Amino acid sequence: MKTPAELTAFDLETATKTELAALVQSLLEQVQRDADTLAAKDAEIKCNVAQIEANKAIIQAKDVKIEALIHELAHIRRIRYGVKSESLTLLQRDMFEETWNTDLSAIEAEVEQLQDDRPFDTVVKPIRPHAGRQPLPDHLPRIEHHHEPDSCACGQCGSTLTKIRDDITEQLDVEPAKFFVHRHIRPQYACKRCESITAAPIPPAVIDGGMAAVGLLAWVMISKYQDHLPLYRLEQIAARDHVTLSRSTLADWVARVGLSLEPLVERLKWHLLQGNTLLADETPVPQLDPGSGKTKKAYLWAYRSNDLQPGPRLIVFDYQPGRSGEYARQFLGQWQGHLMVDDYGGYKALFVSSGQREPCIELACLAHARRKFFDLHQANQSPMAWEALQRISQLYAIEAEGKALSIEARQQLRAEKCQPLLTDFLAWLIKTRVGIAHGGASAKAIDYTLKRWPALIRYAETGYLPIDNNPTENCIRPIAVGKKNWLFVGSERAGQRAAAIQTLLGTAKLNGLNPAEWLKDTLEKLPTWPNSRIDELLPLAT
């Protein structure tokens, strides 16, 4: 466009030139205004773009936080109102099945009762299935009841009946705690010449001069520590048979029996520490705080032997007033080997060289890593979490396949099948983590696994190391359920006594022994048993 100065080059009239110059100037000013407007709009757009990017970052951060909160809320709701593990526990499934069976039997009984009230010609009783009934154990004593017909003559023709066979049906019965008295009669003989008296010695007992026989003592200990019945309930059970057993008397028996069994617990601990692989876990226990009327938190530590190695199965409980890692160091002492634990920081010092001895070797629990992905999938049906769960399930399927194999064969199986899967799993975790924002539940689940990866895969390098810490948790779980009955521990000494008794009963159960029978037999032998043969009394499989 020509400027006003350039218009002089044209041969135009003055008026025309002036008019054109004014028009050109007006157009130039309009262009300038448009340029300024475009520049302003461009600056505004750039500002808006920056604001949008900032908003995107804020929204992304909020999305991550919301995801984490949803995950945490779902986890808390599941813990508070639903199941606490990845699936229904055996006890919970049994409780539901018990309810269903009870309801079904009640409905069937009501139907039969209604049918019985109908006229006989219209009653059609259903055939009750008996295919699922199992034969009663052969070791149970049998009390036979013979039922003969009213007459040995045929009711139709009067002929004498001939026996062809016995129709035998069996019913299971039980007697509740039955109290009876042992009378020990010791005749005393006198010598008239030397005026001396001779009598048989008093049989030795765990509680000298006590009125409780070993059967009663074993019943009290099993009821309290395995069936989780408080002593006041045992007092009420005895009162129904008009037997007076005060709580103070029961408490005295528990204390004395616990003291007499302490040498066995120490020997079990010694045997446990001879192995080169241990599994450890801990659970909180409320302990009464005298004077405050409240409870404080103590801990029951559990140390488990490795089932994948030869030898007896052992579980040793250690009651301590806190959760400090110092308690684990005190228990283990100079022990060295592989230690299976969760990610609790109290164990970390065990895996760092102290200069005095070589550190323990950490084993991480794959079940804990799996739990992170399970919680994430439960919260938002995460496809990433589902993929991780499928990969982990393949590893557990291999463990199930190799459960009955020898250590050498299991090591070969893991090398051929587990290690390739673990290599692919690690590559998938790293690749997936790159595309996930920091701080969210998905990132935390992956980070937990990546952080503990060397300790998680250590089991696959051998044929004897365990894949997870579930055996220890299974030993702790019944005690955790029992806490709902006894509510709290009365003192630190009571907690230590409970840990000792639980050690013996838990080990007996692991080795396939009947804890009640083992305890009764041990209490009978213990008063006269030589200390040099104490290992023969331990609840170990023979």
Phi and psi in degrees as a GROMACS rama.xvg file:
@    title "Ramachandran Plot"
@    xaxis  label "Phi"
@    yaxis  label "Psi"
@TYPE xy
-74.6754  139.934  LYS-2
-85.1695  164.247  THR-3
-57.0394  -35.1471  PRO-4
-66.3158  -35.247  ALA-5
-74.5953  -13.4935  GLU-6
-71.6699  -18.6892  LEU-7
-66.202  -18.6874  THR-8
-73.3083  -13.2014  ALA-9
-97.6827  148.194  PHE-10
-88.0226  83.3072  ASP-11
-122.048  159.714  LEU-12
-71.1769  156.918  GLU-13
-62.8851  -43.2276  THR-14
-63.989  -39.6179  ALA-15
-66.8957  -42.8071  THR-16
-59.2854  -42.8965  LYS-17
-63.7005  -41.5061  THR-18
-66.1437  -43.0507  GLU-19
-66.896  -38.7167  LEU-20
-62.067  -41.0233  ALA-21
-64.2929  -39.8166  ALA-22
-64.8804  -45.3209  LEU-23
-62.0552  -42.5831  VAL-24
-62.2959  -39.949  GLN-25
-63.4029  -41.6512  SER-26
-64.7401  -40.7969  LEU-27
-61.9136  -42.3175  LEU-28
-65.1722  -37.0308  GLU-29
-65.7743  -41.6603  GLN-30
-61.2418  -41.6274  VAL-31
-62.9577  -42.4288  GLN-32
-63.7159  -41.1743  ARG-33
-63.8532  -38.4338  ASP-34
-64.095  -42.9927  ALA-35
-63.3312  -40.491  ASP-36
-63.045  -43.9737  THR-37
-63.7421  -38.9143  LEU-38
-64.1552  -40.6596  ALA-39
-64.8658  -43.4546  ALA-40
-65.1759  -38.8743  LYS-41
-62.1045  -42.7106  ASP-42
-63.7455  -38.5204  ALA-43
-66.3432  -40.2377  GLU-44
-63.7368  -44.309  ILE-45
-60.3227  -39.4632  LYS-46
-65.0265  -41.2433  CYS-47
-65.003  -39.8081  ASN-48
-61.2579  -43.8414  VAL-49
-62.7593  -39.6231  ALA-50
-66.6399  -39.3932  GLN-51
-62.771  -43.7424  ILE-52
-61.8839  -40.6935  GLU-53
-64.6422  -41.0297  ALA-54
-64.255  -38.2012  ASN-55
-60.8238  -42.5983  LYS-56
-63.408  -41.384  ALA-57
-64.9625  -44.2429  ILE-58
-63.0874  -41.4839  ILE-59
-63.0318  -42.1567  GLN-60
-63.68  -40.5822  ALA-61
-67.2971  -37.2351  LYS-62
-61.9448  -42.2308  ASP-63
-62.3127  -43.7322  VAL-64
-66.0648  -41.1451  LYS-65
-62.7485  -42.8586  ILE-66
-60.0786  -43.38  GLU-67
-64.3029  -40.6875  ALA-68
-68.5383  -40.186  LEU-69
-62.4008  -42.4453  ILE-70
-61.8446  -45.5079  HIS-71
-65.9149  -40.7768  GLU-72
-64.4575  -42.5802  LEU-73
-63.1217  -39.7104  ALA-74
-64.2919  -44.3677  HIS-75
-65.3812  -40.9151  ILE-76
-63.4768  -39.7722  ARG-77
-66.1004  -38.2558  ARG-78
-69.0689  -40.2319  ILE-79
-78.5097  -42.0992  ARG-80
-115.685  -14.4249  TYR-81
-123.395  -157.595  GLY-82
-75.5772  150.896  VAL-83
-100.418  -7.70107  LYS-84
-117.002  179.86  SER-85
-65.47  -21.2574  GLU-86
-147.224  173.087  SER-87
-62.033  133.511  LEU-88
-69.6884  161.917  THR-89
-58.345  -40.5752  LEU-90
-63.5935  -42.9736  LEU-91
-66.9085  -41.6771  GLN-92
-61.4845  -40.6147  ARG-93
-62.792  -39.1929  ASP-94
-64.7963  -43.6606  MET-95
-64.8014  -43.9518  PHE-96
-63.7619  -38.0712  GLU-97
-60.183  -43.5979  GLU-98
-64.1484  -45.0031  THR-99
-62.5374  -45.1276  TRP-100
-63.1482  -39.6956  ASN-101
-63.1729  -46.1622  THR-102
-62.6773  -42.7039  ASP-103
-63.3192  -44.0473  LEU-104
-64.6195  -38.8761  SER-105
-63.8292  -41.3453  ALA-106
-65.1723  -42.4843  ILE-107
-62.459  -40.7945  GLU-108
-64.4357  -39.9679  ALA-109
-65.1285  -39.588  GLU-110
-62.5559  -45.3568  VAL-111
-62.3748  -39.5464  GLU-112
-64.9085  -40.6349  GLN-113
-66.6327  -36.7893  LEU-114
-68.8602  -34.1236  GLN-115
-66.3121  -25.158  ASP-116
-81.0512  -9.6876  ASP-117
-82.0577  163.041  ARG-118
-56.9763  146.199  PRO-119
-59.5205  -32.7909  PHE-120
-74.2607  -11.0339  ASP-121
-108.061  -2.25189  THR-122
-79.1344  125.146  VAL-123
-125.712  95.8881  VAL-124
-77.0458  134.172  LYS-125
-70.7432  152.002  PRO-126
-81.8167  118.25  ILE-127
-80.0327  126.678  ARG-128
-72.7027  136.797  PRO-129
-122.596  11.8222  HIS-130
-64.3133  -28.175  ALA-131
-85.5271  -5.67119  GLY-132
-74.6247  129.806  ARG-133
-92.213  147.463  GLN-134
-63.8958  145.584  PRO-135
-73.0966  144.547  LEU-136
-56.5271  141.273  PRO-137
-69.7735  -25.2931  ASP-138
-76.9866  -10.8958  HIS-139
-74.0177  139.08  LEU-140
-65.8906  145.775  PRO-141
-109.704  131.889  ARG-142
-109.492  114.156  ILE-143
-89.9617  136.688  GLU-144
-121.728  117.035  HIS-145
-96.3212  128.154  HIS-146
-117.522  108.246  HIS-147
-98.6194  149.72  GLU-148
-61.393  159.272  PRO-149
-63.5553  -28.1274  ASP-150
-141.701  147.349  SER-151
-90.2515  7.52318  CYS-152
-106.359  147.904  ALA-153
-64.3737  134.625  CYS-154
-73.6135  -10.913  GLY-155
-101.952  -46.5351  GLN-156
-113.261  -10.8324  CYS-157
87.705  0.0896146  GLY-158
-70.9217  159.359  SER-159
-73.0031  134.622  THR-160
-79.0504  145.528  LEU-161
-116.293  130.569  THR-162
-72.3571  129.29  LYS-163
-112.11  -29.256  ILE-164
-170.972  172.46  ARG-165
-106.87  128.421  ASP-166
-93.0684  110.508  ASP-167
-111.282  125.933  ILE-168
-124.114  147.581  THR-169
-122.711  139.413  GLU-170
-122.913  138.516  GLN-171
-88.97  133.378  LEU-172
-131.533  166.38  ASP-173
-148.686  147.687  VAL-174
-110.598  124.714  GLU-175
-60.9644  175.35  PRO-176
-43.5648  114.651  ALA-177
-108.477  117.681  LYS-178
-92.2273  135.433  PHE-179
-147.814  170.282  PHE-180
-118.709  131.723  VAL-181
-91.3651  123.179  HIS-182
-103.427  115.945  ARG-183
-97.0596  109.282  HIS-184
-103.428  118.489  ILE-185
-118.612  95.567  ARG-186
-60.4102  138.847  PRO-187
-108.595  130.689  GLN-188
-116.341  137.928  TYR-189
-111.751  144.37  ALA-190
-101.62  113.755  CYS-191
-65.8871  -30.1508  LYS-192
-73.1765  -49.0104  ARG-193
-102.429  2.15997  CYS-194
56.0977  42.0523  GLU-195
-108.658  160.552  SER-196
-121.172  132.543  ILE-197
-120.95  135.301  THR-198
-150.83  157.921  ALA-199
-64.4839  145.081  ALA-200
-66.2141  155.121  PRO-201
-69.58  130.626  ILE-202
-57.7299  134.501  PRO-203
-65.7664  148.985  PRO-204
-143.035  159.651  ALA-205
-62.6237  -40.2771  VAL-206
-113.781  103.825  ILE-207
-62.8889  130.241  ASP-208
73.9172  4.32157  GLY-209
-80.6049  159.129  GLY-210
-90.6352  -7.22111  MET-211
-89.2289  126.287  ALA-212
-79.5278  167.617  ALA-213
-62.6256  -31.9742  VAL-214
-62.9339  -41.6902  GLY-215
-69.1541  -41.248  LEU-216
-61.9587  -43.0765  LEU-217
-64.2873  -38.9058  ALA-218
-61.9453  -42.8828  TRP-219
-64.5591  -45.6591  VAL-220
-66.947  -42.4986  MET-221
-66.35  -42.7795  ILE-222
-62.8852  -39.5239  SER-223
-77.7421  -44.5987  LYS-224
-101.1  -17.3819  TYR-225
-110.1  -38.7751  GLN-226
-92.566  -4.83629  ASP-227
59.418  39.8067  HIS-228
-96.4161  123.304  LEU-229
-62.1601  158.731  PRO-230
-63.1873  -30.291  LEU-231
-67.0669  -27.1065  TYR-232
-73.3097  -37.4741  ARG-233
-63.4511  -37.5049  LEU-234
-59.9135  -41.0461  GLU-235
-69.9579  -38.2577  GLN-236
-61.3651  -44.8029  ILE-237
-65.4006  -36.2038  ALA-238
-63.7716  -27.6173  ALA-239
-64.9887  -24.8735  ARG-240
-100.629  18.169  ASP-241
60.1488  34.5229  HIS-242
-109.247  125.72  VAL-243
-91.8949  112.535  THR-244
-128.176  99.2519  LEU-245
-71.9553  154.492  SER-246
-62.0616  -34.4155  ARG-247
-65.4438  -38.0513  SER-248
-66.8056  -44.9175  THR-249
-61.4646  -41.5198  LEU-250
-63.6246  -37.9052  ALA-251
-64.681  -40.6775  ASP-252
-63.0277  -43.8449  TRP-253
-60.3156  -43.678  VAL-254
-64.342  -43.5182  ALA-255
-70.6751  -40.3694  ARG-256
-66.1446  -42.0535  VAL-257
-59.6478  -40.1366  GLY-258
-66.088  -39.4498  LEU-259
-69.9755  -23.498  SER-260
-91.6366  -4.7995  LEU-261
-57.4028  -40.7083  GLU-262
-59.1182  -33.464  PRO-263
-67.2531  -38.5981  LEU-264
-65.3948  -41.0944  VAL-265
-63.217  -37.1862  GLU-266
-68.5642  -37.4679  ARG-267
-63.671  -40.9488  LEU-268
-62.0514  -42.0886  LYS-269
-60.4415  -45.9632  TRP-270
-63.9118  -38.5799  HIS-271
-60.2944  -43.2387  LEU-272
-76.9654  -0.888833  LEU-273
-80.9622  -18.2397  GLN-274
-78.1153  162.865  GLY-275
-104.446  6.96153  ASN-276
-140.706  127.591  THR-277
-131.157  153.183  LEU-278
-117.643  133.679  LEU-279
-132.472  146.385  ALA-280
-159.196  170.416  ASP-281
-147.907  153.447  GLU-282
-138.332  140.934  THR-283
-71.4412  146.263  PRO-284
-134.369  125.022  VAL-285
-71.103  132.278  PRO-286
-121.96  135.814  GLN-287
-62.5061  133.198  LEU-288
-103.908  100.355  ASP-289
-57.4797  138.071  PRO-290
92.2259  -27.9648  GLY-291
-94.9315  -18.03  SER-292
73.0723  11.9728  GLY-293
-124.772  -178.543  LYS-294
-117.056  155.197  THR-295
-119.889  164.526  LYS-296
-92.5141  121.093  LYS-297
-114.214  179.854  ALA-298
-137.755  140.352  TYR-299
-105.052  110.374  LEU-300
-89.5634  141.023  TRP-301
-124.22  135.198  ALA-302
-126.77  123.813  TYR-303
-120.17  143.932  ARG-304
-76.4358  169.774  SER-305
-95.2949  116.918  ASN-306
-69.865  -17.8093  ASP-307
-83.5237  -0.877484  LEU-308
-112.756  152.559  GLN-309
-66.106  154.813  PRO-310
120.878  170.438  GLY-311
-68.7104  154.967  PRO-312
-88.8579  130.437  ARG-313
-130.423  143.662  LEU-314
-135.874  125.159  ILE-315
-122.933  125.544  VAL-316
-101.119  142.764  PHE-317
-132.397  114.43  ASP-318
-89.7205  127.512  TYR-319
-137.13  153.181  GLN-320
-74.5762  -4.06525  PRO-321
-153.877  -174.201  GLY-322
-112.614  12.0354  ARG-323
-61.1826  144.264  SER-324
-63.9417  -14.8614  GLY-325
-62.3988  -31.7847  GLU-326
-66.8804  -37.8601  TYR-327
-65.9378  -40.3587  ALA-328
-64.8002  -38.9574  ARG-329
-64.0794  -41.0911  GLN-330
-67.2571  -46.0464  PHE-331
-75.7412  -28.6062  LEU-332
59.3185  -123.617  GLY-333
-94.1031  15.4242  GLN-334
-63.9526  142.775  TRP-335
-132.752  144.877  GLN-336
154.903  -165.637  GLY-337
-86.9684  131.086  HIS-338
-122.53  117.475  LEU-339
-88.7924  118.266  MET-340
-143.234  170.141  VAL-341
-86.4448  -164.434  ASP-342
-91.0865  17.7489  ASP-343
-64.1766  132.444  TYR-344
-64.9638  -20.47  GLY-345
-62.752  -23.8848  GLY-346
-84.3764  -15.2209  TYR-347
-60.0894  -36.6224  LYS-348
-64.2278  -21.942  ALA-349
-69.1771  -21.3057  LEU-350
-101.096  10.8141  PHE-351
-115.431  130.857  VAL-352
-62.3631  131.092  SER-353
-97.2169  -2.49707  SER-354
90.4838  -21.3115  GLY-355
-94.7462  -28.6624  GLN-356
-154.985  164.376  ARG-357
-71.275  143.28  GLU-358
-73.2091  163.349  PRO-359
-69.8932  159.747  CYS-360
-102.18  125.607  ILE-361
-79.7958  134.003  GLU-362
-115.821  129.15  LEU-363
-97.2989  151.111  ALA-364
-91.1751  118.226  CYS-365
-69.0808  -26.3075  LEU-366
-65.3594  -34.3556  ALA-367
-67.5731  -40.6696  HIS-368
-64.6584  -41.1805  ALA-369
-62.1676  -37.1289  ARG-370
-61.1905  -34.0476  ARG-371
-62.5504  -44.7088  LYS-372
-71.2168  -34.6343  PHE-373
-63.4927  -46.0775  PHE-374
-60.9935  -39.7997  ASP-375
-64.6557  -43.3732  LEU-376
-67.8714  -36.6695  HIS-377
-64.8266  -32.2434  GLN-378
-76.7769  -44.1459  ALA-379
-140.988  18.3931  ASN-380
53.2805  43.4701  GLN-381
-63.5182  123.243  SER-382
-61.9349  -35.3837  PRO-383
-62.2861  -44.9009  MET-384
-63.7397  -38.6939  ALA-385
-63.5523  -40.4596  TRP-386
-62.3324  -42.0659  GLU-387
-63.9645  -40.7298  ALA-388
-63.5311  -38.9716  LEU-389
-65.3118  -40.0144  GLN-390
-65.9044  -41.0205  ARG-391
-68.2525  -36.7903  ILE-392
-62.5069  -31.8064  SER-393
-64.5363  -37.0233  GLN-394
-66.4099  -40.0741  LEU-395
-69.5437  -32.1393  TYR-396
-63.6884  -37.2501  ALA-397
-66.9383  -39.3806  ILE-398
-62.6267  -39.9255  GLU-399
-64.8125  -37.2538  ALA-400
-64.4246  -35.9147  GLU-401
-97.6509  9.28509  GLY-402
-61.2174  -40.3855  LYS-403
-90.8803  2.21847  ALA-404
-82.6134  165.404  LEU-405
-72.5275  167.741  SER-406
-60.7475  -42.6093  ILE-407
-65.6071  -43.5714  GLU-408
-68.2928  -35.7003  ALA-409
-68.293  -37.7367  ARG-410
-63.059  -41.6042  GLN-411
-65.5265  -40.7154  GLN-412
-61.7615  -44.4618  LEU-413
-64.7285  -39.031  ARG-414
-64.6405  -37.764  ALA-415
-78.9708  -35.0953  GLU-416
-113.107  -42.9437  LYS-417
-73.0109  -47.6866  CYS-418
-62.8213  -40.0877  GLN-419
-62.3169  -40.0872  PRO-420
-64.4272  -39.4591  LEU-421
-66.6143  -38.0422  LEU-422
-62.6555  -45.6598  THR-423
-65.3749  -38.066  ASP-424
-62.6971  -43.6757  PHE-425
-63.2312  -45.0885  LEU-426
-61.1454  -40.7869  ALA-427
-65.885  -40.5229  TRP-428
-62.0176  -45.2403  LEU-429
-64.5118  -46.0146  ILE-430
-62.9653  -41.9561  LYS-431
-68.5366  -37.4865  THR-432
-64.9441  -30.949  ARG-433
-60.7725  -34.8657  VAL-434
-92.9467  12.4814  GLY-435
-115.183  135.092  ILE-436
-67.71  150.802  ALA-437
-70.505  149.651  HIS-438
90.8733  -15.4026  GLY-439
-80.8493  172.082  GLY-440
-65.7053  -36.7039  ALA-441
-63.2066  -44.0219  SER-442
-64.0149  -40.1968  ALA-443
-65.658  -38.8928  LYS-444
-63.845  -44.3195  ALA-445
-69.5075  -42.1014  ILE-446
-61.6922  -37.2664  ASP-447
-60.2325  -44.3266  TYR-448
-68.733  -43.7786  THR-449
-65.5407  -38.4541  LEU-450
-63.1908  -34.9669  LYS-451
-103.931  13.9903  ARG-452
-55.6367  -48.3366  TRP-453
-57.3803  -38.5891  PRO-454
-76.6031  -26.7901  ALA-455
-70.9279  -36.6636  LEU-456
-94.2012  -0.457612  ILE-457
-62.1409  -30.386  ARG-458
-63.6412  -34.1903  TYR-459
-70.8006  -12.2424  ALA-460
-82.2551  -10.2583  GLU-461
-129.597  -179.487  THR-462
-113.254  4.26693  GLY-463
-124.58  -11.1281  TYR-464
-80.9146  143.336  LEU-465
-79.3102  156.962  PRO-466
-85.5863  -25.2148  ILE-467
-153.027  -179.561  ASP-468
-103.668  18.1158  ASN-469
-59.7821  -36.2837  ASN-470
-57.4734  -38.6954  PRO-471
-69.7556  -42.9237  THR-472
-62.1805  -35.6174  GLU-473
-65.5413  -31.9269  ASN-474
-74.5757  -32.2661  CYS-475
-78.1914  -32.4059  ILE-476
-55.4933  -45.4802  ARG-477
-59.5621  -33.9551  PRO-478
-69.7616  -39.0057  ILE-479
-63.4647  -37.5285  ALA-480
-66.6211  -38.864  VAL-481
-65.386  -22.9414  GLY-482
-60.2914  -25.6236  LYS-483
-69.7201  -19.3345  LYS-484
-89.2995  -51.3236  ASN-485
-93.5008  -4.17144  TRP-486
66.5882  -52.0903  LEU-487
-157.576  163.936  PHE-488
-93.4927  137.22  VAL-489
-72.8032  -29.0266  GLY-490
-161.641  169.147  SER-491
-65.2103  -38.402  GLU-492
-63.7765  -39.7498  ARG-493
-63.369  -38.3217  ALA-494
-64.785  -40.4758  GLY-495
-66.1131  -37.834  GLN-496
-66.115  -42.978  ARG-497
-62.4509  -40.0139  ALA-498
-62.3476  -40.549  ALA-499
-64.7696  -46.2222  ALA-500
-65.8793  -42.1513  ILE-501
-63.1558  -31.7587  GLN-502
-61.0564  -47.1661  THR-503
-69.1089  -46.3018  LEU-504
-68.8745  -39.5412  LEU-505
-65.2755  -39.9838  GLY-506
-67.0701  -39.4112  THR-507
-60.0688  -43.2249  ALA-508
-64.7259  -40.711  LYS-509
-62.3708  -30.7195  LEU-510
-95.6512  14.9514  ASN-511
76.2238  16.8246  GLY-512
-93.7875  153.228  LEU-513
-80.7427  111.197  ASN-514
-56.565  -37.7119  PRO-515
-66.3969  -44.1626  ALA-516
-67.9322  -41.2687  GLU-517
-62.4759  -44.7038  TRP-518
-64.8382  -42.3943  LEU-519
-62.752  -44.7483  LYS-520
-64.089  -39.2864  ASP-521
-68.337  -41.3032  THR-522
-65.7134  -28.6861  LEU-523
-71.0196  -38.8673  GLU-524
-85.1235  -28.7127  LYS-525
-56.9301  -41.854  LEU-526
-59.4076  -29.9127  PRO-527
-114.55  10.5623  THR-528
-83.6259  133.025  TRP-529
-71.1122  142.623  PRO-530
-65.3616  -26.5962  ASN-531
-68.5986  -16.3554  SER-532
-115.194  25.8801  ARG-533
-65.0955  -26.8492  ILE-534
-62.2121  -24.858  ASP-535
-70.2459  -17.9655  GLU-536
-91.3893  -10.8933  LEU-537
-65.5807  146.494  LEU-538
-78.3477  62.7515  PRO-539
-113.437  152.959  LEU-540
-67.756  138.18  ALA-541
